[in-house]
Amino acid sequence: MKQAVHFGAGNIGRGFIGALFSQSGYHVTFVDIADGIINQLNEEKQYQVLLAADEQESMTIENVSGLNNLKQENEVIEAIKQADFLTTAIGPNILPRIAPLIAKGLAARADAGINENLYVIACENQISATDLLKGYIMEHLDSDVNLAGVSFLNSAVDRIVPIQNNQGSLDVLVEPYHEWVVETTEDIPHIEGMKIVPELAPFIERKLFTVNTGHAVIAYFGYLGGKETIDQTLADEEIYKQVQATLRETGAYLINRYGLNPDEHQKYIDKIIGRFQNAHLNDGVTRVGRSPIRKLGPEDRLVRPALQAQKAGLSYTNLAKAIAAALMFDNKEDEEAVKLQVMIQENGVQFVLKEVCGLEESSELAKEILKQYEALKK
């Protein structure tokens, strides 16, 4: 049977990437440090993926097993040796931690003279995540290791998987919509739900600066407005208008940068907002808004499109307002939110804009964010 090794047995791994491999006739070996989930995968060998819709459909995902990468290193290396695909959905910050083990697996393949194709794809909300992963892996590989047949492919992924009320169960609730775009000119095996493109940049930026930006804007304004969930937040007309205005700004940049059709892109925006309005997801604003320091990074969903819009001479006022709202996310249960508020209290917003967002004090964007921050504080 064809083999896929997937790092990350969480809800996204099981409910999205792993499910697509299973539906495509692969055995999926999930690699994770969560003993409970790994043991359950090995005992039950299947789970349900439930679609959050009026008529709740479900799919049975079979041919799955699990390995603990901390306790079963040799077994993981053996699985990598036999794999056709190696994927991740663990969060960009964790990629450096799994790279040494993947490097051992690739070295073992080379030592065994295995030259069959292996496709390595990091399925993370990060531009060029697979390039990052490859860099981390190469740090742990001798220069003479033969990587014949190993291809590192960048990808863009999109599926909303809310916080689950599934304690003790492997079943996962996901939205019906999903998109998995992989950049390659190679002729690679067909995977259900995977779209192959020769250039990923337009797809990944369109997704990041519409889906991720939109989601963040709703979460941060929803949090400030005392809302519980994303769909409840969008029912607030003022916030709905704010989200539309912000996505018009990111849209103007994307249209300018990639020559997108304006009418088509507006339809895409409307479709994305429609997804966010799905009450069956019951998606909390604190979940979507979590890790604000990462989300305020210079290459991430708020600052990067604002900077690019500024450089192109386009409007960025609403993006600046969204960044200001993110700076006010003070959820006490979120480690990054707590750290962010301490930074602001001790050093001021200007310091955070430089240290976290990479914006100099003289930057027009930084000045606009400060202005919006003071306005929101009032």
Disulfide bonds with the S-S distance in Angstrom:
none
